[in-house]
Amino acid sequence: MLIVSYDISDDKIRNRFAKMLTKQGAIRLQFSVYEVHNTQRIVENLKTKIEAFAKHFTMSDSVIIFEADMNKLIKYGHAIHRDKPVVYR
């Protein structure tokens, strides 16, 4: 599982980035935080696509990817969460 967090200043690039994450099966947890459950191949493809977006970033933009183990994940609050692995086809 991946957690992708971003801070992108340009509205157009930010919207394209969010749309790309959603098309890759990411689930929005907060405005700029997404959770990704998928196969290793799709996760690697997603990382490649994120790297491609980096050429459009300014010095104030950032993307952080956290790789999480579901057995070690602690969640609080009422955001949308998936507690069981999900397979997207």
N, C-alpha and C positions, 0 to 999 in steps of 0.2 A: 504494500500500500504506500502511496505517496501523498503527502500534503504539499500543495503548491500555493505559495503566498506571493503576491506581487504588489508593487507600487509603481505604477506607470503614469506619468504626468499627461501625456498626449491622449485626449479622449478617443480619437480614431484608432490608434494603436492599442489602447487598453480594451476597447470594445472588440476589436479583431482577436486579441489575445484571449479574452474571456470566451468568445464564440468558439475559438479553436479548442480550448480546454473542454467545453461542453460537447463538441463533436467527437472528442476522444473518450467520452464516457465519464468525464469528471463531474462530480456533484458539488454544487456550491454550498459551502458551510456558512460563510460570511461574505461580505461584499467582495473581498479580494483574496479569499481563501477557498481552495477547492480540495476535495478528497478524490483520489483516483484508485480504484480497485480494478485491476485488469491483468492480463497475462504479461509475462516478462517482456515478450516481443513488442507488445503495444506500449508498454511503459518506456522501453528504450526508444521507440519511434517518437513518443511524446517528448522525451528529453531532447531528441534531435530537432524537433519542431520548435521547442522553446529556445534552443541555441540559435536557430535561424532568425527568431524574432529579435535577438540581442543586437543585431546590426542596426536596428531602428531605435535603440534606446539612447537616451541622453545620459548625462552624468548623474542625474537625480533619480533615474529609474533603477528598479531592481526586481529580481525574481529569486525566491529562495525555495528550494525543494528539500523537503524532509522525508526520509525513508523511514517508515514506522513499522514496528512489529505489532500486529493486532493483539498479541498476548500481553504486551507491555504498555498498551495505550490506556491512558486515564482520561475520561471525559467528564465534564461538568456542564451544567446549564441545559438549555432547551433548543440548541441549534439542531438542524437536520443532521442526523448521524446514521450511519449504517453499521450495525454491530456484527453482521455476518458477511463473509466474503461474497462478492457479487461477480458473476461471470457475464461479460458483454460479448455478444456475437455480432 
